[in-house]
Amino acid sequence: SAVAREAPADMHLRYARAEANMALEEPRRALEDAAAVTAARPGWFDGLDLCAKVHARLGDWKAALPLWEECHSQQPHNPAIEMALERARVEVAPPEEQQREASDAAPRSGGGDDDDDEQQPGGG
């Protein structure tokens, strides 16, 4: 592909331009450069992470997920990647699964021990 023939310096510039476009809240402009970088340098952590961020900003969580999974395989203890991956997994989950996860995380009202529900606001 034409992307693979570009010099490494070009890829560095494209990466920088993609980052700049993201900083300017222009993810659509960043996408082509970020995709070119990941195609030219497969497996490069920074490129994968940036490309995933671009897809996520555009709402394309299905495209972001495998990129962050690859990042996580390279840096399994990176907290930023763990958070991004968790978010992407929630976003691509079917709606009924999202609701189940949300209800698991939310405090339950009624049933069980009522002491938690009776705390007054501002009390402590």
C-alpha positions in Angstrom: 0.0 0.0 0.0 1.0 3.6 -0.4 1.1 4.0 3.4 3.8 1.3 3.8 6.1 3.1 1.4 6.2 6.3 3.4 9.4 7.1 5.2 9.5 6.8 9.0 9.8 10.5 9.4 6.5 10.9 7.5 4.9 8.5 10.0 6.2 10.6 12.9 4.7 13.7 11.3 1.4 11.9 10.6 1.3 10.8 14.3 2.0 14.3 15.5 -0.7 15.7 13.1 -3.2 13.2 14.3 -2.4 14.1 18.0 -2.8 17.8 17.1 -6.1 17.3 15.4 -7.4 15.4 18.5 -6.3 18.3 20.7 -8.2 20.6 18.4 -11.3 18.4 18.8 -11.1 17.3 15.1 -11.2 13.5 15.3 -12.4 13.1 11.7 -9.2 14.9 10.5 -7.1 12.7 12.8 -8.5 9.4 11.6 -6.7 9.1 8.3 -3.3 9.9 9.9 -3.9 7.6 12.9 -5.0 4.7 10.6 -1.9 5.3 8.3 0.4 5.2 11.3 -1.0 1.9 12.6 -0.9 0.4 9.1 2.7 1.4 8.7 3.8 0.5 12.2 1.7 -2.5 13.2 1.9 -3.2 16.9 3.3 0.2 17.9 1.7 0.9 21.2 1.4 4.7 20.8 0.0 4.4 17.4 -2.6 1.8 18.4 -3.6 3.9 21.5 -4.0 7.1 19.4 -6.0 5.3 16.7 -8.3 3.8 19.4 -8.8 7.2 20.9 -9.7 8.7 17.6 -12.3 5.9 16.9 -13.7 6.3 20.4 -14.1 10.0 20.0 -16.0 9.4 16.8 -18.2 6.9 18.6 -16.8 3.9 16.8 -16.2 1.7 19.9 -16.2 -1.5 17.8 -13.1 -0.2 16.0 -11.4 1.1 19.1 -11.9 -2.2 21.1 -9.4 -4.5 19.3 -6.8 -1.7 19.3 -7.0 -1.2 23.0 -7.0 -5.0 23.5 -3.6 -5.0 21.6 -2.4 -2.2 23.8 -3.5 -4.1 26.9 -1.6 -7.2 25.7 1.6 -5.1 25.5 1.1 -3.2 28.8 -1.3 -5.2 30.9 -0.8 -3.0 34.0 -1.3 0.3 32.3 -4.3 1.9 34.2 -5.2 4.3 31.4 -5.5 1.4 28.9 -7.4 -0.7 31.5 -9.9 2.1 31.9 -10.2 2.7 28.1 -10.6 -1.0 27.5 -13.3 -1.4 30.1 -15.2 1.6 28.7 -15.0 0.2 25.1 -16.2 -3.2 26.3 -19.2 -1.6 28.0 -19.9 0.5 24.9 -19.9 -2.5 22.5 -21.9 -4.7 24.8 -25.5 -5.3 23.8 -28.0 -2.8 25.4 -29.5 -5.5 27.7 -26.0 -6.3 29.0 -25.2 -2.6 29.5 -28.4 -2.3 31.6 -27.4 -5.3 33.7 -24.0 -3.9 34.3 -25.4 -0.5 35.3 -27.9 -2.1 37.7 -25.1 -4.2 39.2 -23.1 -1.0 39.9 -26.0 1.0 41.2 -27.1 0.7 44.8 -30.3 -1.3 45.2 -33.3 0.4 46.7 -35.6 -1.7 48.8 -35.1 -5.3 49.9 -32.4 -6.5 52.2 -30.9 -4.3 54.9 -32.6 -0.9 55.0 -30.0 1.0 57.1 -28.2 2.3 54.0 -31.4 4.0 52.7 -32.2 5.9 55.9 -29.1 8.1 56.1 -30.0 11.7 56.0 -28.4 14.0 53.4 -25.6 16.0 55.0 -25.4 13.5 57.9 -22.1 11.9 58.5 
